[in-house]
Amino acid sequence: MNGVTGEIYQHIQTSSTFQAKQGQGDQVNQRLTLNGSVQVTSKDPAITLTCDRMVYDGKTKIIKAIGNVRVMGTMSTEDTIKELWATPDLKKIATPDMFYQQ
């Protein structure tokens, strides 16, 4: 799909919205992959995560943002980061090695 937009749900509610140049969904494995100017914006608090590629795993409920990752909002990054993981509501964001330690 080209020019994709949509919503990520958590507990039957929209927790964030997304947009990207390209996207691919895999219903069997519950995986959404977005590429190119990816932007994920949470509802509350208002946080925007941007990256080159995002993989959302519906089974583990983890967003994996890869390549030139930047976070803007209540907890912002000054520089881009190679990879960050996040919950669908973007309330928990960390590097992969720190994600489960928080």
C-alpha positions, 0 to 999 in steps of 0.5 A: 500500500502507498500513502498509508494512514491508520490507528493503533488500538490498545484496550479497544481504544485508539492509542495512536495514529500513524502515517507513512509512505508505504505499509504492509499488513500481515493479519496472520502474524498480526504485524504491521510494517511501515516504511518511509517518513513514518510518523506515529502520534499518541493521543495522551500524552501528545508525543510524536515518534518519527523514523524510517521504518516501523514494525508493530507486533500486535501479539507483543503490542510493541512498536519497533522504530528503526532508523533516524528515530526521533521523539517529540513531545513531553520526552524529546530526543535531541538527536536521532537514535538508531532504534527505539521500542515503544508501547502503542500509546508511546507512554513507554519508550526505550532502547531495545536493551532497556525496554523490559528493564523499565 
